[in-house]
């Protein structure tokens, strides 16, 4: 669906050029993205306002940008920088999945409500909503966002592709998200619905009897065939072959034309309102806090520890515990306070389970339980524990691994690299040495593997003695902060003398330079020419701390803005990284174009394709939104070896979004470098991505189109192609739940041709509904010279049979003491009693007070009838609370003692006063 005039939202992507399905056309366009963005931002704003005001503060964003919205939402009293990157990333994930429906399901009538597939389309919506709610309950927020994008696309298409608007309706068809309500008055297969439109575009070709009888129909869409039932409407447009078959023309309202402008505008408005209804239902089922977490409205800092618990690790565990305690205690009440805590222990052969919590006290308890036992044969299951962390932690997390042993499961290394690239998370290793451990020769595994993974992610590989470890963990305190950005990162192997320039802008705070390696000398120089060498522990530019192979330079707070330089000299391999805190940052995804009736761009899951221009979608964030900055250069920069920069051509799409294209990228691994100007301070800035990327001539295509039930086998078709040498390619597949899978160990590939195959996986019958399985599929040439991967998420959701909302019956209201003159309400109170039931459903799981300043108490939720009692001041005259059952159906209790007439009078009789009570049960959508 393409809607090309109407609402304009803050984060809408605006591409010039050819028509695209998930990107608006030119400036001021309305599309799936603008409709979705408008609804998302409105619902997030509503939710933030409720949360902030409930905490006793005023919700008052300083401006209209997402960055300012996030800062106002996360707490007006908390100190520190606030980054909008996670919110932007969440929005982009939803937008991209919304747009991919036009690629992955282009010929599926139910996904677009084409060809009168109303029951099937609603089934997709309901199945998706159940999956979203189950994912949120299990904190699988990325899976929830991806499904939300697809579901919103299908829901929005109903209003553009059906005749709902032509029938005169101006409100959403609530039955689409209420499976307990029937879809009524559907035109049957043999009922003609349209008149012939010989010119192709007519104002309203729906037959008069269809309009009079309020029959619901939608246009038939034929991408490969012009066939359709006799007398039926077509979708219309150049991509619809049925539009040339009588009755000709089409009824879609995707774009605004002179003949359908009013219908198009109405479709946009109703689609937006319908999106808000669906989002409100999800919000009520999830609760405000988890809804905001799904939307990326959370502090950016996450503490994630992966800890070796073998016998020699006792001191390391003690240090990790001390760091966690310091982070929790020192950062409480600030924007640097972590939003989540994740802990994954590993040993041999065990690893896990993963602890994930938002409660710092739970993290303290769990890390205090760790003890060092077993071990002795040196290699441990380190990468298995790291795999759990990468799939369980939010994207772009900082993960810290503590170990004194090499990896026994080194076969997972390629999978770990794929997950690092997919999640853009940063992994740092704290490697300690212990002479008591009996080392076993393991040719394929060494500490160098950890160094490779750290470099690939933009992290650090710190090698120290156990005695030195407490001095090295300051890096965790540095990076466990909000709004952390990377200014520069480089690696040299072999080492050489080289000068590295980097730009510091006025917005940067807490700037730190890290150098790892041995036999290193360096000199740091500021823009004024003032220098400090490695021998000056405390100098005019900063403080230098050396421990093991790490040099940590903390710049003084009064640093100069402009171009700094650091000259490093060593014949041994070394790495350099410069970080700081700033709200000026960017997010990006590599994308590829797709064709079809609604062409567009799709995120590449894997390495970009070699031999063709690389494209990426880049969003820039400033202190007061995109208008507070200008973008200068976007470059593709090699991290290792000789410095190589390929600048891309950036097409400004508006609102801080850019489509960046380069004809070629540096050979080997590269990162993204952004340079521009901060208008707030009129200073130039420099930012760099942390995750290394490279191109590949191999490509894997795979799409997960639905959830799977526990105990059922899921078949995943996938295709592999190479534009390099043909031959036999090894196929490997792994998942983070250790579930057995069936797939071919190899595939014969012919250059330029896809080879199709299938992977099957059967989740255990007892797997919890809402569990998220991360699948990684890799194809590699026998020589190992080229490979690629795809990372997919499969949601396990129990089949839903309960579609009925909990019921509320008000039993009694005691408000006799409330004065008719509301100004005298202060000393008086009123009470309400209600019974809540879920009939033959799954049972009530939670009850939440949404409106009212009183106290809500209720009996055990396991009872067939839950008794709720509400007590409030007569000044708080409305109460609203919801009951959510175990599959996310939402019922609502609402009662008001507000008089419906004018100002209260003392002569109002008591019976009439009681009659004016409003008591109702409504289902909140």
N, C-alpha and C positions, 0 to 999 in steps of 0.2 A: 504494500500500500504506500503510495506516495502522495502526500498532501502538501500542496505547494503554495498556500497562502494562509495567513491566520496568525496563530500564536507564535511568538518568538521567545525562546527561553535562554537563560544565561549560558548554559553549557552546550547549546546546539552546535553540532558540527556543520559548517557551511562550506561545501566544496563547489567551486565553479566547474563548468565542463558538462560532461554527459550526465543524463539522469541516473541517479543511484537510489537504491531502495532505502538504505538506512541513513543516508546523508541528505539533508535538504538541498534544494536547488537554489543557488545564489543566496543573496541576503534576504531576510524576512520570510523564510519559507517555513511551512509546517509539514513535518514528516512523522514517521514513527518515533524518531529520535526526539523531536521537539515536543510531541505529545507526551512521550514517556518522561522526558526531562522535566517538563512542566509539572506533571503529576508527582514525580519523585521529590522535586524541590519543595513543592507545596506541602507534601505530607511530612517530609523531614523538618520543615520549619514549624509546622503544627506540633510535632512530637517534641522537638527541642524546647519550644515555648512551655509546654506542659511540664517537662522534666526540670527545667531551670526554675520556673515559678514555684513548683512543688518544693524545691530546696530553699525557698525563701528569698530568691534573687530576682532581679528584673532581667528579662530577656531583651537585650538591646544590642543587636549587631551594629557595628560602626559603619557598615556599608552593605552593598548588595552582593558582593562576591562570595563564592563558596568558602574561601579562606576565612572571611570575616564571620560567616554563618557558623563554621566549625568552632571558631574561637569563642563566640557567644554561647554556643551550645555546651562546650566542654567545661564551662565554669568561669564566670566573670571574675572570681576572686583568686583563681589559681595563677601563680606566677610562672613565667617562662614562655618560650616560643611555642606556637601552635602551627602545625603543618596541615594543609588541606590535601596532601597527596593521597592519603588513603581514601578520602571521600571521592576525589577525582577518579581514582582507580576503580572504585566500586561502581561509579556511574558508567565508566567506560566499559566495564565487563557486562553490565546490563544492556547498554546500547549495542555492543557488538553482537551479543547473543540474539538480541531482537532482530538485528539486520540479517544474521545468518539464516533465519527462517526462510528468507527469499533465495538463499543458495542451496541449503541442505534439504529443504522440503518444497522446492519450487513447483513440483507436480503433485503435491499432496493437497487434495481439496479440503480435508478437515483443518489443516493448519492455517487456511485462509478463509474458511467458511465459504469456499467456492462450491458450485454445483449442488447447492441445497444440502450440503453435508452438515446440517445443524446439530444433530445428536452426536455425531462423531467429533465435531469441533468442541462442543461443550465437554465431552468426555476428556479431551486433551487438556482443557482448562482445569477441570476438577482434579484430574490425576496430577497435573503440575502443581496445583495449590496444595494438595496433600503432601507432595514431595517437598515443597518449600517449607511447610510447617514442620515436617519431620526433620529436615536438615537443620533448621534453626534450633529445634529442641536439642540436637546433638552438636550444636555449635559448628556445623559445617556450612559456614556462611558463603563461601565461594560457590559451592554447589547450589545453594539457595538463590544466589544472584543470577547464576547462569540460567536456571530454570525460570526465574521471574522474567528475564528478558524475553524468552521464547513465549511464555504464556501471555504476556502483555501484547505481543505482536498479534497473536491469534485473536485475542479479545478485541483489539482495536480494529482488526480487519472486518469484523462483523458489521460495523457501522458504515464502512466504505463499500463493502462487497454485497451486502444484502439490501433489501428495500425498506429497512426499518425507518429510515429518514423519510422516504417517499410516502410511507403510511401516516405521516404526520406526527410521529413521536419525537419528543424533544428531551426525554430522559433515558438513561440506560435501561436495557432489558435485564433486570436484576436476576431473572431466572437462569441466565448464563453462568452465574457463580453460586446458584442455589439449586443443587441437584434434587432437593426435596420438592421443588416446584416444577411442574411439567412445562415443556416447550409446546405451546399451543398454536393451533390454526396454521400448521405448516402446509404449504401447497404440495400435493402429491405429485408423483412422477408424471401422471397423464394430464395434469392441468396446465394448459398454456398460460404463460405469465407475461409475455411481452408482445408488443406490436412491432412491425418491421420498420426499421429506420434506414432508409436507402442511402442517406448522406453520411451515416456512421455516427453522428453525434446529434442526439435529440434531447430536448429538455427533460422529458419524463416518458419513456416508452412503456412503462408498466401499464397493463390493461386496466381499464376502468373497473371491471368487476373484481379484480384482485385488490384494488385500492378500497373499493366499497366494502368488501368482505373481510378486509384486514388480513389477507393471506400473506404469510411470510415466505419469501423466496430469495434466492441469490443468483448471481450470474454464473454461467458455466464457463470454464476456462479450458482451452485446448492449446497446449504448447506443441504437441506432436500430431494432433488430429483435429479436424474441424467438426467432428461428429458431436451432436448433442440431441437430447430428446426433443420431439416436435413441439414447437411453440414456446420453447424456453428462452429466457433472457441469456445473453452472453455477458461475460465480464467486460469485454471491450478492450480496445487498445491494439497497438501494432503487434504485440506478442501473443495475442489471442486469436488462434485460427478460427474458432467458432464464430467470431464476430462477423465473418463474411457469409455465414450460413443463415438463411431466413429463420426467424426474425433477426435481421442484422443490427449492428450497433452494440451498445453495452450500457451497463448501469453502474459501473464502478465510479466512485467519487474520490479516487486516489489523488487526482490533480484538479485544480480549479480551472474551468474553462467558462467562456461566456454563457454557455447553455446550462451549466450546472453549478455556478458560483455559490448560490444560496444553499444548495444541497450539500456541497463540499464543506462550507463553513459550519453547517449544522452537524455534519458527520465528525468534524474535528472536535467540536465542543462536546458532543456526546461521548466520543471516544476518550476524551480527557476525563470527563466525569466518571465513566466506567472504570478507567484506570485507577482513579482515586478510591472508588468503592472497593476494588480488589485489594489495593494497598492497605486500606483501613481494616479490612477483614484479617489480613496477615498481621498487621500491627496489633490488633486486639488479641489474636491468638498467641503472638510471640511475647507481648509486653513491650513497653517503651524501650527499655534498656537493650534488649536483644534485637529489637527492630533497628535501633540506631547502630548497633554493632554490625548487623548485616549490611547497613548502608555505609560502613566505613567511618562513621562518626565516633571516633575513639582516639585516645592518645596514641601516638605513633610508637612509643617505646614498648617492646615486648622482651621479657627476660626468658630465654630458652637455654637450658643447660642439658648437655648430653654427657653423662659421667660414667667412666669406667669404675666398676665396683669390685674389682679383683683385689686380692689380699694386700698388694703393695701400694694401694691407692688411698690408704687411710688419711695421710696428710693432705692429699689433694682434695679429698671430700671435705675435710675440715675447712680448707681455704675456700672452696666453692660455697659452702654453707655460710661462712663469714661474709663473703661478697654479697650473697643474696640478702642476708640480714641488713647489711649496710645500705644496699639499694632501697630496700623497703623502708627502713627507718629514716634515711636522710632525704628521700624524695617524696615522702607522703605530703599530699596537699598541694603539689606543684604539677605543672604540665609535664614534667619529667617522670612522674609516677607511672610505673608500667601499667598498661591496660590489661595485660595477661601475663601469667607465669606458666612456663612449660618445663617439665622435668622428665627426662628419659634416661634411665639407668641401663647399662649393658654389662655383660659378663661373658662367659662362654660355657654352654651354648645359648644361654638365655639373653634376651634383651627386652626392654620394656617392663611393665606397661607404661604408657605415657600418661602423666598427670598434667591436666590442663585446667587452669582455674583463674578466675578474676579476683579471688580472695587471697591477699598476701599472707594471712594467717594459715591458710591451707598449704601454701607453698612452704612456709616455715616448718610446718609439721611434717610434710612429706620429705623434705630434704634432710630433716633431722633423723628420719628413720633409716637413711642410707648407712650401710656398714660395709666395710671392705672384707670380703671373704673369697676363698677359692683362688683360682688362677695358678700361675706357675709355669705354664707352657708358652707364655708370651703372647702370641697372636690372639686377639679377642674380636668380638662381634661388633666392632665400632661402627662400621658402615650401615649395619642393620638398624642400630639405634639412631644413627643420623638420618636414615630414610624415614623412620617414624616421625622424627622432628620436622623434616622438610615437608612432609605431607600433612602433618597435623597443625603446624604453626601457620599464622597468617602470612600471606605473601609479603616480601620485603622485610622479613624478620632478621634479627641478628642472633645467630646461633653460636654457642660456645661449647667446644668439645674438650673435655679433660681426659687425658689418657697417658699411660707410659708404655703402651704396647702398639705394635703394628696391627694392621687389620687382617683378621683371619678370613673375612668375607670380601676379599679384594675384588672378587668377581662382580660386586655391585658398583664398582667405581664409575662405569659408564652411565649407569642408572642415576647415580648421585649427581653427576654432571648435568644430565638431562633435567633432573628435578631442580637443581640450582638455577639453570637457565629459565626454566618454566616459572618458578616462583620469584626469581630475582632476589632470593635471600642471600645474606652474607654469612659465611661460616669461618670462624676463627678457631684454631687449634692451640691448646696449651699442652705441649708435649714435655713431659718430665722424664728424667732418666733414673733408673734404679738398678744398681749393680747386683742386687739380690735376685732379680728375675732371671731365670734361665732362658737365654735366647735360643730360638730354634731357627735354623736357616730357612728362610722363606723367600725364594728368589724373586717372586712377583710382588712382594709387599715390603714397604719401608716407610720411614717417616717422610720420604720425598713424595709419596702419594698424598699425604695430608697437605704438603706444601702445594702440590698441584691443585688440589681442591680449593684450598684457601685462595690461591691466585685466581682461579676460575670464577670465584664468587666475589672477589674484591675484599676478602678477609685477610687475616694475618695468621702466619704459622710461627708461633713463639716457642722456642726451645730453651728450657731452663732446667736447672737442678730443682729438686723438691724443696730445698732450702730457699731458693730464690723465688719460688712461685708466688708468695704473697706480695712481692714487689712488682710482679708482672701483671697482676689482675686489675691494675688501675685502668687498663684499656677497656675493661668491661664497664667500669663506672663512666668512662668517657662516652661509650657508644650506647649506653642504656639511657638515652636522652631523647627528647622530642625534637622534631625538625632537624635531624642529623643529615648533613649533605657531604658529598665528596667533591673536593675541588680538583684534585689531581691524584692519579695512581699510575705508577710505572713499575716495571720489573726489568732487570737486566741479567741475562745468563748466557755467556759468562759476563762477569762484571767488568766495568771499564769506567774511566773518568768521564763524567758528563755533567753538564749544567742543565737543570730543569727549571724553567720559568713557570710561575703560576700567579693568577690574579686574585687579590683579596679585595672584597667590596665592603662597604660600610655596614651592611646588614649582618655580616658574619660575626659570631661570638664564639668564645671557647674554642679557638683554633688550635689544632694539635697536628704535629708532623710526626709520622712514624717511619722508622727505617729498620728493616730487618736484614741481617746478614752478619758476616764475620770479617774482621780485618778491614774495617771501614773508617775512613776519615771524611769529614764534610765541613762545608762552610755555608752558613745561611746569611743572605744579604737582603735588606729591605729596600724599598723604592728610593730612599734618600741616600743609599750607598753605605749605610752602617752595617757592619758584619759581625758575626759571632761564629767561632769555630767549635768543633766537637770537644775541644779540651776545656771549654768554659761551661761548667755545670750551671752556673747562674750568671747570665750576661745581660746585655742591654736589650736583647730581642726576646729572650725567653729563658725557660728553665729546662735543662737537659737531664734526663734520667736514663741510665743504662742498666739493663738486667738481661743476662743471657745474650741472645742474639737480637734483642730489641733495644732501639734507641727511641725514646719518647720525648719530643720537644713541645712544651706547652708555651705558646706565644703569650707575651704580655698583653694585657687588656687594651693598652693604648697603642695598638698596632697601627701602622700607616696603611691606607688603601692604595692600591696600585699593583704594579708588577714586582713580585719578589722572585728571588733566585736561590736555588740550593745546588751547590757543586758537590758531587759525591765521587769519591775515588776508592775503588776496591777491585781487585782481580777476582774476587769470589762473587757468586750470585748474590744479588740484593734486591729488595723491594722498597718502594717509596709510596707513602700515602699521606695526603693532606685532607683533613676533615674540619668541619665546624658546624655551628648551629645557625640555621637561617630558614625563613619561610620562602625564600626564592629557590625554587627547585623545578624539576620536570619529571614527567612519566612518559613512557613510550612503549610501543609494540611494533614489531615488524609485521607488515601486512602484504597481502597479494590481492590483485583485482580478480573479480569473478564476473562472468557474463550472465545472460538470461534476460527475461522480461524486465527484471528490476536489477540491473548490475550494480556492483558496489565493491567494497573492500572487506576482507576477512583477515583476522589475526592468524598468523602462522604459528602453529604449535610445533616447534622444532627449529632447525636452522634454516635461514633464508636460502633461496635457490641460487646456486652458482651459475654464472654465464648469462645473467640478466640483471637489469637495474634493481638495486635494493630500495625498498620503500618502507618508511615507518611513519606511523601516526604519533605525533609528539604534542603533549599538552604542557604549557608553561604556566607556573603559578608564582604570583608575586605577593608582596605584603598586603596590597589592597586589590587583588585580582589582576587579571592580565593587562588591564589598562595602565597599570603602574610600572610597566617595563616594555622594552623593545628588544627584539631578538636580532642579533648580528649574524653569527655563524653557527651552523650545525655541522659538526665534522665527525667522520668515522676514523678513529685513531687506533693504531696498533699499540699494545701495552708492552710487549716484549720486543727485543731486537731493535733494529734501527728505527728511529722515529719516522712514521709515515702517516700523513693526514690526507683524507679525501673529503673535501667539503661537499655537502649535499645542496641541492636546490630546494629551498623551503617555500612552499605555497601557503600563504597566510589564509586560513579558513575563517578567521574571526574568533573572538573570545578566547585567545591564547592557544588555539589549536593550529597545528601545521602538518601538512603532508610533505615529508622530506624524501627526495629521490636522489640517488647517486648512481652513476653508470657503473662504478666499480668500488669495491671496498678493499682495504689493505689485505694482503695475504696473511693467513693465519688468524690468530685471535685479535679482536678489536673491541672497542667500547665507543660510546657516544659522548662527544664533547659539545657543550653548549656555551656560547658566549653572547653577551648582550649588555644592556644598560638598565640599571635600576633608576627609574625616574624620581623615586622618593628621595634619593640621596645624590642623584646625578653621578653615580659611580658605576664603572664597568664591573660585570661579574663573570665568573667562570664556574661551570658545574660539569661533573662527569658522571656517567653511569658506572656502576661497580661491576656488573655481570659481564664477563667476556662472552663474545659470540664469534662464530665463524660461519662460512657458507658451505653448502654441500650440493653435490649433483644428484643426490638421492632424495626422494620425497615419499612420504607415507601419507595416505589419505584415509581417515577414519572418522566416523561420526557416531556418537552415542545418542540415539533418538528417543530414549525413554528410560525410566527406572526399571528395576528388576525386583521381583518378590523374593524373600528368603526361601531357599530350597529349590528355586527354579533356575534352569540353565539359561544363561544369556549368551546369545551368539552375536559377535561383533565382526561384521565384514570389514576388511581393510585391503587397500591396494598399495603396491609398492612400484616405483618407477625409478630408473636412473637415466640421466643424460650423459653419464660417463661410460666407461667400458662395461659391456654386458658380462654375464657370467653368473656364477652361484653366489648368492648373498646369504649370510647367516641371519636368522631371525631369532631375536630373544624378546621375552616379555616377562615382566615382573609386576607384582602388586604389593601394596603396603599392608595387606592383611594375611599374607602367606597362604592364600587360597590357591589350590591347584588349578592350572589352566591348560588347555589343549590348543596347540598351534604348531604349524610346521617348523622344524628346526632350520630349514633353509628354503630359498626360492630361486628358481632360475629366472634371471631378468634379461630381457632384450632391450637394448638401448632405445629409449623413446617410447616404449610400450608399457602400459600398466599390467601388472600381474596381480590377480585377485586371489584372496584366501580368507580364512575365517579363524577367529579366536573364540573359544568358548570358556565360560567361567560359571561356576555354580556356587553362589554364596550359601553358607550353612543355613539350615532351616531355623536355627535359633538365633540368627543374627538380628540385632536390634534394628527396628525400623528407624530410618534416618541415617544409618551408617553410610559413610562415603568411602568408596574404594578408589584409590588412585592407581590407574594402569599406565605402565610405561612400555611402549613397544619400540624396538630398535632394529634397524636393518644395517648390516655392515658387510663390506666386501671381504672376501677371504684374506686379502692382503692386509686389511685393516686401514687402507689408505683413505677410505671414504665411508661415512656412515651418517645416519640421521635417525631421529626419534620422533615420537608423538606422545604427549602426556594427556590422558583423558580421565574424567571423573565419572564414576558409575554410582548412582544412588540406590541403596537398597530400601525399599518402602513396602511395608505390609499392605496387602490389598484392603482398600477401605470399603466397608459395607455400612458404616454408620454415617449418614449424611444429615441427620436431624440435630438441630441446635438444642442445647439444654433449655428447659422451660422454667419460667418464673411465675409464681402466683403470689400476689400480695395478700397476706392473711389479715393483717390489721395495721391501722395507722392511728397513732395516739398523738394528736396535735391540738387538743382542746385548749391547752395552756398558751398556745401561740397567739399573741395579740393581733387584732386586725390591723392596727397601726404598726407597720413594720419598723418604724423608727424606735419603737419601744421593745424590740425583740431581745435585747441583750440578756436579761436574766432567765429567759424561758427556753425550754427544750422540747423536741418532738421525737417520736420513735416510729420505726417501721419494722414489721416482721414479714418475712416472705419465705416460701418453700421453693427450693430449687431441685429439679429432677432431670434425669437424662433418659427416662423411659427405658427402652431395651437397648440403649446405646452402650458406648464403651465406658461411661462413667465420668463424672466431673473431676477434672484434674486441678483446676485453679479457679479462684474467685478474686476479682480485682475491683477495687473502688476507683472509678474514673472521674466522678464529679461529686462534690460535696465535701464539706470540712468536718464532718462528723466521724464517728467510730463505727466500723463495720466488723462484726463478729459473726462467726458461723460454726456450725457443728462439724463433726467429722465428715470429710469428703467421701469416705467409703460407704456412708449410709445411702440407702436408696432415696431418701428424702433429706436434703441438706437444709437445715433451718438457718436462715440469715437474719440478723438483727442489726438495725442501724439506729444510732442515737446521735442527734445533732442539735446545735443551737437553732432556735427559730429564725435566726438571721440567715442561715444556710438552708434555703427552701427547696432545693432540688437535689435529688440523689440519683446517681447512675452507677450501676456496677454490672460487671459481666461475669458469666460463667463459661469456661472453656473446657470442653471434654477432651479425652485423651487422644483424639485424632485432629483436634484443632477447630471443631465446630464451635461457633461463638453465639451465645445467647445473652440477652441484655435485660436487666431490670431497670425501669425508669419510673420515678414518682416525683411529683411536684405538688407543693402546697401553695404555690403562687396563685393568687386570685386572677381570674381571666378578665375581670372588668376593670374599672378605674380605681382610684385610690380607695383603701378600705374605709368603711364607715362603721360607727359603733352600733348602728341599728340592725346590722346584718344578723339574721336569725341563725342559730346553730345548725339546724338541718340544712339550710341553704349553704352554709359554710362547708359542711361536709360534702355536699353535692359538687362543690367546686374543686374538690380534690381531683387531680388527674393521675390515674394509675394505669399503666400499660406495660405490656411486654412487647418489645420490638427486637428484631434481630439486626445487629449492627453490621453494616457491610463496608 
